[in-house]
Amino acid sequence: MKLAESKMPERPFYQPGASSVEGLPLLLQMFHTQPLVMLKPHWHAQVEVNFIVRGTVHYRMNDHEIALSAGEMCLFWGGLPHQMDDLSDDAVYAGAHLPLVHFFRLHLPADIRHRLMTGAALVTSATDRSDNDSFERWNRYARSGDPARAEHAVNELLLRLERVRFEPYRLVPETPTGQETGNPFDQQSSRNVGRMCDFIAENFLYDIDCVTIAAAADIHPKYAMSLFKKSTGMTLNEYVNLLRLSYAQALLMHQDANVLRVAMESGFGSLSAFNKSFRKLAGMSPSDFRKAGVR
């Protein structure tokens, strides 16, 4: 199911940029701010955490919708197109964009992790006033310029997310859409996936393949491909392409963006490969995406 573009709202709107989440797939970002409506779906290579401090927001996801109110928190994989298409005038939200290497540090039930990576969103209302204060502090620490404070904020956030499994939550949509159930992984497997994610994030703009990625984790290529697929629901090649497409999405927002140049700068070897991958994810060509996004 492809997301329909919303009409241009009569209010400020969000537009991807090279210095925002789409263009920086290795960066962990935290925020505590007023959200902006999106003119169309976007995607990025991080897991997103949203906590609604005040008001309401509405998301159109890849194949479902979610309405969130003050006090609710959600967690979803940003690699699938999603769009905040409506919100109340008083809306304030907080949260983070977590690179996969941090996501795999989380001790969550395997079925939850698998469902998130294959398109479901986890939603919980089991929050309290301390969450308001915590998200505000984590955002302040993350932006302080102090590495120790930033690391502390990340560690506290991950612990808070792990607490979700002990409290009521729901997965949206409620039933899986035919995916296999994820298998639990030991710590070594999670570390191997983390090493691969780190290497890909640092080198996706270059010519890399499963052999070089597996070597970075010091494991056999066949095992690397199998482990990554079971853990994320994606092949290594699909994940590399996702990071490239996220980066390309940001470049396409520039007024003078040239599609061929964007394809080359994003790590694609040919314009045809870029067009095919972009259309598969976004439901439109890079040229149409650029025309719709540049105002």
C-alpha positions as CSV (number, residue, x, y, z in Angstrom):
1,M,0.0,0.0,0.0
2,K,1.5,3.3,-1.0
3,L,0.9,6.5,1.0
4,A,-1.0,9.2,-0.7
5,E,0.5,12.7,-0.6
6,S,-1.3,15.1,1.7
7,K,-2.3,18.6,0.6
8,M,0.0,21.4,1.5
9,P,-1.0,22.5,5.0
10,E,-1.4,26.2,5.9
11,R,1.2,25.9,8.6
12,P,5.0,25.3,8.9
13,F,6.0,22.0,7.5
14,Y,8.9,19.6,7.8
15,Q,11.3,19.2,4.9
16,P,14.3,16.7,4.9
17,G,17.8,18.2,4.7
18,A,21.4,17.1,4.5
19,S,21.9,18.0,8.2
20,S,18.7,16.3,9.4
21,V,18.0,12.6,10.2
22,E,17.7,11.4,6.6
23,G,21.2,12.6,5.7
24,L,22.9,11.4,8.9
25,P,22.1,7.7,9.3
26,L,24.9,7.1,11.9
27,L,23.9,9.9,14.1
28,L,21.8,9.4,17.3
29,Q,19.5,12.5,17.6
30,M,17.2,13.5,20.5
31,F,14.5,16.1,20.4
32,H,12.0,17.9,22.6
33,T,10.0,20.3,20.4
34,Q,6.8,21.2,18.6
35,P,6.4,18.8,15.7
36,L,5.8,19.9,12.1
37,V,3.4,18.3,9.6
38,M,5.1,16.5,6.6
39,L,4.0,17.2,3.1
40,K,4.7,13.7,2.1
41,P,6.2,10.4,3.6
42,H,9.8,10.3,4.5
43,W,12.1,7.6,5.7
44,H,15.4,7.3,7.6
45,A,17.7,4.5,8.8
46,Q,17.0,4.9,12.5
47,V,14.4,3.5,14.9
48,E,12.2,6.4,16.1
49,V,11.0,7.0,19.6
50,N,8.1,9.5,20.0
51,F,6.7,10.6,23.4
52,I,3.7,13.0,23.2
53,V,4.2,15.7,25.8
54,R,1.1,17.7,24.9
55,G,-1.7,17.6,22.3
56,T,-2.2,15.0,19.6
57,V,-0.4,13.8,16.5
58,H,-1.5,11.5,13.6
59,Y,0.9,9.3,11.6
60,R,0.3,7.6,8.3
61,M,2.6,4.6,8.3
62,N,3.5,2.2,5.4
63,D,0.3,0.2,5.8
64,H,-1.6,1.6,8.8
65,E,-2.3,4.7,10.8
66,I,-1.6,5.8,14.4
67,A,-3.2,8.6,16.4
68,L,-1.2,9.5,19.6
69,S,-2.3,11.6,22.5
70,A,-0.5,13.3,25.4
71,G,1.2,10.7,27.6
72,E,1.5,8.0,24.9
73,M,4.9,6.7,23.6
74,C,5.6,4.8,20.4
75,L,8.6,3.0,18.9
76,F,8.8,2.2,15.2
77,W,11.3,1.5,12.4
78,G,11.9,4.6,10.4
79,G,13.2,2.7,7.3
80,L,9.6,2.4,6.0
81,P,7.9,5.5,4.6
82,H,5.9,7.3,7.3
83,Q,4.3,10.7,7.5
84,M,3.0,12.9,10.4
85,D,0.1,14.4,8.4
86,D,-1.9,16.0,11.2
87,L,-1.4,17.4,14.7
88,S,-3.1,19.7,17.2
89,D,-2.0,23.3,17.4
90,D,-0.6,22.8,20.9
91,A,1.3,19.6,20.1
92,V,4.7,19.0,21.7
93,Y,6.6,15.8,21.4
94,A,10.0,14.4,22.5
95,G,12.0,11.4,21.5
96,A,15.0,10.1,19.6
97,H,16.2,8.6,16.4
98,L,18.2,5.5,17.3
99,P,20.7,4.0,14.8
100,L,20.4,0.2,14.6
101,V,23.5,-0.4,16.6
102,H,21.7,1.1,19.6
103,F,18.5,-0.6,18.9
104,F,20.3,-4.0,19.1
105,R,21.5,-3.1,22.5
106,L,17.9,-3.2,23.7
107,H,16.7,-6.3,25.6
108,L,13.3,-6.7,24.1
109,P,11.4,-9.9,23.4
110,A,12.4,-11.3,20.0
111,D,8.9,-11.1,18.6
112,I,8.7,-7.4,19.4
113,R,12.0,-6.6,17.8
114,H,11.1,-8.6,14.7
115,R,7.6,-7.0,14.4
116,L,9.1,-3.5,14.7
117,M,11.7,-4.2,12.0
118,T,9.0,-5.5,9.6
119,G,6.6,-2.5,10.0
120,A,4.7,-2.7,13.2
121,A,4.7,0.2,15.8
122,L,4.8,-0.4,19.5
123,V,2.5,1.9,21.5
124,T,2.2,2.3,25.2
125,S,0.1,4.5,27.5
126,A,2.0,3.3,30.6
127,T,3.9,6.5,31.2
128,D,3.9,9.1,34.0
129,R,5.1,12.6,34.8
130,S,8.7,11.4,35.2
131,D,8.8,10.6,31.5
132,N,8.1,14.3,30.7
133,D,11.1,15.3,32.9
134,S,13.3,12.5,31.6
135,F,12.9,13.2,27.9
136,E,13.5,16.9,28.5
137,R,16.7,16.0,30.4
138,W,17.9,13.5,27.9
139,N,17.5,16.0,25.1
140,R,19.4,18.6,27.1
141,Y,22.3,16.1,27.8
142,A,22.4,14.9,24.2
143,R,22.9,18.5,23.0
144,S,25.3,19.6,25.8
145,G,28.4,18.8,23.9
146,D,29.6,16.7,26.8
147,P,30.2,13.1,25.6
148,A,29.7,11.6,29.1
149,R,26.3,13.3,29.5
150,A,25.3,12.3,26.0
151,E,26.2,8.6,26.7
152,H,24.3,8.8,30.0
153,A,21.2,10.1,28.2
154,V,21.3,7.2,25.7
155,N,21.8,4.6,28.3
156,E,18.9,5.9,30.4
157,L,16.7,6.1,27.3
158,L,17.5,2.5,26.4
159,L,16.6,1.3,29.9
160,R,13.3,3.2,29.8
161,L,12.4,1.5,26.5
162,E,13.3,-1.9,28.0
163,R,10.8,-1.2,30.8
164,V,8.0,-1.3,28.2
165,R,8.0,-5.1,28.3
166,F,6.9,-5.1,31.9
167,E,3.9,-2.8,31.3
168,P,0.8,-2.9,29.1
169,Y,1.6,-2.1,25.4
170,R,0.1,-2.9,22.0
171,L,1.5,-3.5,18.5
172,V,-0.1,-1.8,15.6
173,P,-1.3,-3.5,13.5
174,E,-2.2,-6.1,16.1
175,T,-1.6,-9.2,13.9
176,P,1.5,-10.0,11.9
177,T,1.1,-9.8,8.1
178,G,2.6,-13.2,7.3
179,Q,6.1,-12.6,8.5
180,E,8.0,-15.3,10.3
181,T,8.5,-14.9,14.0
182,G,11.9,-13.6,15.0
183,N,14.3,-15.8,16.7
184,P,16.1,-14.8,19.9
185,F,19.8,-14.1,19.5
186,D,22.6,-14.4,22.0
187,Q,24.8,-11.4,22.9
188,Q,27.5,-12.4,20.4
189,S,25.0,-12.5,17.6
190,S,23.8,-9.0,18.6
191,R,27.3,-7.7,18.7
192,N,28.0,-9.1,15.2
193,V,24.9,-7.4,13.8
194,G,26.0,-4.2,15.6
195,R,29.5,-4.4,14.0
196,M,27.9,-4.9,10.6
197,C,25.6,-1.9,11.1
198,D,28.5,0.3,12.2
199,F,30.6,-0.7,9.2
200,I,27.7,-0.1,6.7
201,A,26.8,3.3,8.3
202,E,30.4,4.5,7.9
203,N,30.9,3.1,4.4
204,F,27.5,3.0,2.6
205,L,28.6,5.7,0.1
206,Y,31.4,3.5,-1.1
207,D,31.4,0.2,-3.1
208,I,30.8,-2.4,-0.4
209,D,29.4,-5.9,-0.5
210,C,28.6,-8.8,1.8
211,V,32.2,-10.0,1.8
212,T,33.6,-6.7,3.1
213,I,30.7,-6.3,5.5
214,A,31.2,-9.7,7.0
215,A,34.9,-9.2,7.3
216,A,34.3,-6.1,9.4
217,A,32.5,-8.4,11.9
218,D,35.0,-11.2,11.5
219,I,32.4,-13.7,10.4
220,H,31.7,-15.8,7.2
221,P,29.7,-14.0,4.5
222,K,27.0,-16.6,4.3
223,Y,26.6,-16.5,8.1
224,A,26.6,-12.7,8.0
225,M,23.8,-12.6,5.4
226,S,21.7,-15.2,7.3
227,L,22.1,-13.5,10.7
228,F,21.3,-10.0,9.4
229,K,18.2,-11.2,7.5
230,K,16.9,-13.1,10.6
231,S,17.6,-10.1,12.9
232,T,16.3,-7.2,10.8
233,G,14.0,-8.7,8.2
234,M,16.3,-7.1,5.5
235,T,19.1,-8.4,3.4
236,L,22.5,-6.7,3.7
237,N,22.0,-5.2,0.3
238,E,18.6,-3.9,1.2
239,Y,20.0,-2.2,4.2
240,V,22.9,-0.6,2.3
241,N,20.3,0.7,-0.3
242,L,18.1,2.1,2.5
243,L,21.0,4.2,3.8
244,R,21.8,5.4,0.3
245,L,18.2,6.2,-0.3
246,S,17.9,8.1,3.0
247,Y,20.9,10.1,2.1
248,A,19.6,10.7,-1.5
249,Q,16.3,11.9,-0.1
250,A,18.1,14.7,1.8
251,L,20.1,15.7,-1.3
252,L,17.0,15.9,-3.5
253,M,15.6,18.7,-1.4
254,H,18.2,21.2,-2.7
255,Q,16.9,23.6,-5.3
256,D,19.6,22.8,-7.7
257,A,19.6,19.0,-7.2
258,N,20.5,17.0,-10.3
259,V,19.1,13.4,-10.1
260,L,22.1,11.8,-11.8
261,R,24.6,13.6,-9.5
262,V,22.5,12.6,-6.5
263,A,22.5,9.0,-7.6
264,M,26.3,9.0,-7.9
265,E,26.9,10.9,-4.6
266,S,24.6,8.5,-2.8
267,G,26.6,5.4,-3.7
268,F,24.5,4.0,-6.6
269,G,26.5,2.8,-9.5
270,S,24.0,3.8,-12.1
271,L,21.0,6.0,-12.6
272,S,18.8,3.0,-13.5
273,A,19.6,1.2,-10.2
274,F,18.9,4.4,-8.3
275,N,15.6,5.0,-10.0
276,K,14.5,1.4,-9.4
277,S,15.4,1.4,-5.7
278,F,13.9,4.8,-5.1
279,R,10.6,4.0,-6.8
280,K,10.3,0.7,-4.9
281,L,10.6,2.5,-1.6
282,A,8.9,5.9,-2.2
283,G,6.3,4.9,-4.8
284,M,7.6,7.6,-7.2
285,S,10.6,8.5,-9.2
286,P,13.4,10.6,-7.7
287,S,12.5,13.4,-10.2
288,D,8.9,13.4,-9.0
289,F,10.0,13.4,-5.4
290,R,12.3,16.4,-6.0
291,K,9.6,18.3,-7.8
292,A,7.0,17.7,-5.1
293,G,9.4,18.6,-2.3
294,V,11.2,21.7,-3.5
295,R,9.1,24.8,-2.7
